[in-house]
């Protein structure tokens, strides 16, 4: 097995070896290289102590020296170099009380989470694979190093990491490891919301967000996202739906259409950022979160979920705040959930009013939300809904292309213009601007400054 190490990584490793120490690239970078993926980071492990590393390299940063980590700077790029170590006793299911440095690579690899992350490599010795990580990669298995129960007692976050790696790599979890996950899932209550959020984000953005269903089945979501358990246990009892609320939501994530670098539907314009992709994933996961509490039955036995949009938006806000999301992500998800069931009327004036109410900044995302929501329903109901949605999308983009006014910022008059006409500063300014906007939304040709000034003058006369 030959891995092409980056020049700077190879240099650091060879410098350590030159001074009489062992050194290897280790962990995820080795795993990703074997999988043919570009590693995000290159971590180096060595028998040299942090002080010995600092003596060898001219520019270093003490990023985690108490735990054996020094960042070696090569030009403007930093590489973490960590001394072989043995972890002390774990007390909080997250971090060891202490670490002990060792000169033994095997002891360092033994403390790692999964076999696929417990491999080391340098060009001199080749691949060091004591625990069968290479074979587990070949067969697509996530397996703990040593005792799975012990590994999850040490760090409960590894429970989520196991599911996340499955989702990202399309692997399955080995039987003993899965059994330990079932037994130790409750330990996740000791893990910070921020750490849980990071793992959930990676899972949802992967090619297999359906692994969240597996997380439900083994008791993980009961601890970290109990709302999802209720969704999984709520049937929809409606011809429009084939799946329970939870499965429908996961299907909707899978059906998101996110072409690289382009917005949904248009295939052009502003790029979709990783943040927008994440916003869409969380919107689809939580868009029906309050269907269970809003479920009622009509006389014909068909289930209805009146008001689940507004109530769900509030619950989604609470969930995202609990997971310590930033305000922008939270607010955008909440807005998309609020409007996800909105029915567009295919008239230009109605569409302009809709854009004004919903907000032009989220319209492209909302179309993608609505499309994924429809496609995750009963295929027998798709055609008319998708056709209507495509017509609405085309109308929206026609309005955008024509530069038609859809909000106060696009009006050709502003508050200063009204004050110059004789309106007194205050509430009346907003009222008149909104009156003008209402007329422009109905007839966009009115958005001419002289025309709006005349309308405003008439309003001023009426007030006197």
Secondary structure, DSSP 8 states (H G I E B T S, - for coil): ------HHHHHHHHHHHHTT--EEEETHHHHHHHTT---S--EEEESS-HHHHHHH-SSEEEEEGGGTEEEEEETTEEEEEEE-EEE--BSSSS-BS-EEE-S-HHHHHHTSSBGGGS-EEETTTEEE-SS-HHHHHHHTEE-BSS-HHHHHHH-THHHHHHHHHHHHHT-EE-HHHHHHHHHHGGGGGGS-HHHHHHHHHHHHHSS-TTHHHHHHHTTSHHHH-HHHHHHHT----STT-SS-HHHHHHHHHHT----TTS-TTTS-SS---HHHHHHHHHHHHHTTTTHHHH-EE-TTS-EE-TTHHHHHHHHHHHHHHHTT--HHHHHHHHHHHHHTT----SSHHHHHHHHHHH-GGGHHHHHHHHHHHHHTS-GGGHHHHHHHHHHHHHHHHHHHHTT---SGGGSS--HHHHHHHT--SSHHHHHHHHHHHHHHHH-GGG--HHHHHHHHHHHHHHH-
